[in-house]
Amino acid sequence: MKVALVNPNWRFDGSIYFGCRHPHLPIEFGASQQMLTKAGHKVLLLDAHLFQLGPSDIRAELRAFEPDLTVITTAPTYLFWRCAPPELRIPQELVAAIRDLVPTMVAVGPHSSTTPRTALRKLSVDVVVMGECEEVVLRLVNGERDIPGTCFIEDGKIRSIGGPQAARFVDMEPLIWPGEAIHRHTHHHHRFDAEPLGPGAEVEASRGCPYRCTFCAKETFRNRYRKRPTGSVMQEVNRLRHQGVEYLYFIDEIFLPNEQLLRSLCGCGLKFGIQTRVDLWTPDMLALLGRAGCVSVECGIESLTAEGRAALDKRCRMTTDELTGRLVEARRHIPFVQANLIEIAEDEDDVVQRWRRTMQDFGIWANDPVPLFPYPGTPDYRKLWGEPDDHAWERAHQHYLNLFETFSDVQDQRPRALGELELEIAR
């Protein structure tokens, strides 16, 4: 079978989207392509974001390829499934542009995982996939029926089979990216210590997180913690290095201390960035992290009070002073250390601002606390409204707009209402 995997050409005007707006490697599609090709299928991976392809370009590629089945995603790469744009505007535009060329269309992503009925209705696709997508997509392409993790219309009614699925992941083979894609990947995600000299890339060493913080949108995808063997990760890393990559970003939800992997990275000549919890790292492991080439670390602190961290279910055993000391220790070895804060009632603003200035004195960047968006599928959403229904995204989005006057640092304008964004393509 001929399968097209299409990453839309994303734009974020009017969105509350918190994530990075540069193109990143679509790792979910890289894994799908690998599995499909190994199974004997012909695959076109079309990254419209990285290659800046417009609707006519995408149509031309699909017309030449003539796919039997096309898969699109509702978030810009696995890295941002947990903080996806709430609106489905860009996938809607893509479907409208190519629907006549595609016999069967499948959507994957966080919207499909959390609110499959809504995603199916809004996108007008044939199937949506709930959860991690690569193994389910392979089963669809192989012609299986009644596959757990799928939602579709049958006899005029929406039918869902099972719930969100988790891929094995631990046996994922090293991903292979075309040289042209790597050459165009000039962005170094979350790097601030130096200007890029060569391409960047993203790598996935682990998937999921053993913690269950109330604000984290991971329960219906990338939830259970799994880790790839170090040898597999290093094969992928070394291939990227030979392609000229200078900097890697590990997209892992939480990059846990992994001595074997860090020692393997030592001396390979690459710089990298991670996201983690600093309370899980000893001073010795932070020193090893720096020797391995880490130049950027994003640490989830979230709250400066024990009560605030408990309200977020952080399960943090350190005091604020201990967390501060561990951040300072990390900065001894790593050029850029970020402490992430969330805007919550338990933290007094003057205390937060004093702490931010203290961190700045140590060369650590602590952000102005970011308002929480209650993503459908999070414990925070359930506390407010229960399980997500067909209007979950609209409800969470309007609540967010009503509650806050200022938003995150990347938002230079007040976000527009979800209905305005998604209706825009129909006007």
C-alpha positions, 0 to 999 in steps of 0.5 A: 500500500502507498501511505502519505504521512503529512505534517502540516505547515503550521502557523499560530497567529491568534493561538494560545499555543505555548510551544516553539514555533520553529519546525522540528523533526516529526518523530511520530511520522519518522517512527511510522515511516520506519515501521511501514517501510519494514512491512513492505509499504511505500511511504511518502513523509511530507513535512510541509512545515520544515519545507514550507510547502503551501497547499498547491505544493502538497497537492502536487506531491500527493497527486504524483505519489497517489497514496491509498491512505494519508495520515495527518497530525493535529500537533506539530510533532510529538515534542508538543503533543502535551501543549498542542494548539487547542484549535484544529484550524491548520489540520482543517485547512489541510484536509480541505485542500487535499481531501479529493486526492485522498481515498482514506484519511487518518488523523493522529494527535492529542485531539484525536486521543483525548476527544476522538468524536470531536476530532472526527467531526471537525476534521471530516476524516475517515479514522482518528487514532487515540494515543500513540500512533505508529503501531495503530497506523501500521495495523490500519495500513495492513488492513486489520479491522476493529483495531483498539485505539481507533474511532470512525463512522460506521453505518452513520454512527460514530464507533470507538474501539478501546481507548488510547494506545501506548506503543512498545517503543523500547524496540524502536529502531534508530530513526533515519532522516534524509540529508535534505531534511537535516540540512534545513533543520537550522533551529536548535530547540531551547538553545541559548548558549551560542549561535548555531554553527550546524544543523540541529535535530530532535531525538527520543530516548524515553517516552512518558513520565512516572509522575502525574502532575495535575497540569500535564496533558499526557494521560491519553498519550505518552503516559507510561514511562519507557526507555530505549536501549542506549545502543539504539539511541547512540546509533541514531545520535551517531548517524545524525552527527555524521550528517553534520548535526551540531546540537540535539534536543531530547524530546523526552517528557522527562529526561531522567538520570541515565548514567549509561547514556550520559557516559556514551554521549561524553566525548562524541562532540555534540551539544544537547538540551533536555527537560527534567526535574532538578530534584531527581539529580544528584550533584555528581549526576549534574556534573556528568550531565554537563560533561556529556555535552548538555548546554540547556536544561529546562527544569519544572519547579512550578511553585515556590511553596510546598503547598503549591507543589502539593496542589499540583501533585508534584510529589517533590521531596525537596524544600524550595531552598534545596531546589534552589541549591540544586539549580545553582549546582546545575548552573555550575556545569550547564550554560543555560538553566531554566526554572519553569514556574506556573501561576498558581494562588499559593505563590505570592507575587512579591516572593516569586519576583524576589526569587526570580531576581535571586536566580538571575544573580546566579545566571539562571533564568526563571520565567514569569509564572505562566497561566495554566491552560486546563488541557482536556485530559488533565487532572486539572480539567477533570477537577473543573468539569469532569471527563472531556466531552464533545465541547471540552476544547471550547470550554477550556479555551473560553475559561482560559480567556475569561480568567487571564488578561496576560498570557505567556511570553510567546503570545504577543497578542490576546488569543482569539476565541476557539470558534473564530479560529476554527471557523476562519477557513469556512469564511 
